[in-house]
Structure formats: structure tokens, C-alpha cells
Amino acid sequence: MPGIHFLSLNKPISVYPMERSSCLLFQCLDQVGIIASLVEFFKDHGVSISRFEEYTDAAHFFTRLEWQEAHPWQDGQSFSRRFQPVADLFENASFRVHFFDQPQKLGLFSSKEPHTLIEAVNKCEAGDYPNTEICFLIANSPSIEKYANRYDIPFYYVKTWKDPARHEEEQLKIIQQHAPDLIGLARYMKILTKDFIARAGCPIVNIHHSFLPSFVGAKPYELAYERGVKLIGATSHYVIPALDQGPIIEQDVVRVQPGDSVEHMKRIGRDVEKKVFATALEKALQHKTITYDNKTIVFN
């Protein structure tokens, strides 16, 4: 296949499943009786709720609840059939359920800088991403292949071109083959087109080496240096067609000392970037996020 080198390996990196648990994410317009209806539903099905978090924003209600015992639902479809009448009681309601004993697949994209990639793989291997395997690594730099070899991850080198249609079509074929539940852009330094985002078939998480919304674009450290900033940071967000404007999942900052050079700012910035990216992936894979009105509700 032109432009692609595929390294065939026996086993993608995977981790131990977390203890048997499940979670429900639910949202609707706020009104009296929501919590009572949710609790009653689980009581009627003989399930004890082990964790319940709720949040209200601009008259909209969000909640995430967990249970850690056997339940009467065979799968998500079975749960949805039983739960739908409860959701229908409330205006603009939507929900999703996840059983953590079901495996998840994470796909990763990378360019030349490996620090966020390595951190994500290490977190996965340590078991911080529940029952998750990294199903592929796509890179536009051959130098990334050694990290795929190190962790037995299926690797694809896809050269990128000025016309994104030339490489995105090949990338989408790989995505279709592996069907990931989530894609992480580990400092993948190419803009994704609207068509690619729509056809990927799963959420995409990006890491931006800036404390957005300030200093967008390719050279935020240089811009920050010119402005004499006292703090630099990183932002991880869900990808939407508007560049660096997606719902924010995680952010962090580090203080800049007088006399710090651009290169030093980049070095300390890398530590923030890898931490923020790994945490954002963890929140997404633990199903602790709800996006709404271009914001992300993040549960603990």
C-alpha cells in the first residue's frame, strides 16, 4: 500500500481489567425528581449504587453513577431498553452506559516528539486505563517505530502530504480495520479535516502545547516568550473541525522563572503536556466526561 509501512506484531499492548464495575452518564434539563427517578430505577433492579456525582449548569443536569456488583443487564442494549422509559420522563435527556468488563481499544497518532506518546503507553501498561488495549500507532515520522516495537503495538508509517486527502484516506482505512473506541493525538502535528473527524467514528483527544485559548497555533512557546508570560501550560481537548477550539478536558500550568529561554520553556512544558494528555485519556476511557455546549463536564 503506497505510503504505508505496517509492522505485523502478535499482540497489542493491553492491561489488566479493573474490578467489575459499570457506569451510567445521564443528562437532561434540570427539574425536580431526577435523582429520585434514577435511584428508584436501580433499586427496582436490585442494584446498589456505589458512586453518584451530579452537576447542574445553566439549568442543565448532568450525572455519573457507578455500581460494582452483578446486574440483570446482558449488555448496553439490554440496559438501554430498560432505562429508556426513565429517560423519556425528562426533557432533552440523553445517556450512555459502559460495563468496564468490556474491553476498550485506543488508537494513537504521533509525529516526531515522543514524550506524550510514551506517557500514554506507560499509563496504559500500568493499568490506569481500564481494560484498554492500544490497537495501533500511526505516525508520519519513521523515528516513532521503535516505540511501537518496544511495546508490541501494531505500527503504521503514513507519510503526510500538503493535500490531506492523500494521507487521511489511508489513515481512515487503518481506523476502520481496528475500530478504536477512542483516538489520542500524541503531539500529532497535522490538522485533521472536517471529513476525517466525521468519518473516524469515535471521539478524538488532542494535546495542545499551550494554555488555551491563549497562544494558539504552531509556536506557542515562542509567542509566550515574546509576551514575557509568567505561566505556561498545556490543554487537552476533544477535537472538532474548528482548530484548537474543542471542549476542554484537562489543563495544567507551570511557572516560568526570569531568564528562562524558549528551549527551557519547551523542556518544562513537555512535562506538563504529557501529564495533561495522559490524564485526559484516562478521564475519557473511564467514561468520566460529558460534552455539552462546547464544554466538557469532567467527573472525579
Secondary structure, DSSP 8 states (H G I E B T S, - for coil): -TTEEEE--S---B----SS-EEEEEEEE--TTHHHHHHHHHHHTT----EEEEEEETTEEEEEEEE-S--S-SSHHHHHHHHHHHHTTSTT-EEEEEETTS-EEEEEEE-S--HHHHHHHHHHHTT-STTEEEEEEEESSGGGHHHHHHHT--EEEE---SSTHHHHHHHHHHHHHH--SEEEEES--S---HHHHHHS-S-EEEEESS-TTSS-SS-HHHHHHHHT-SEEEEEEEE--SSTT-S-EEEEEEEE--TT--HHHHHHHHHHHHHHHHHHHHHHHHTT-EEEETTEEEE--
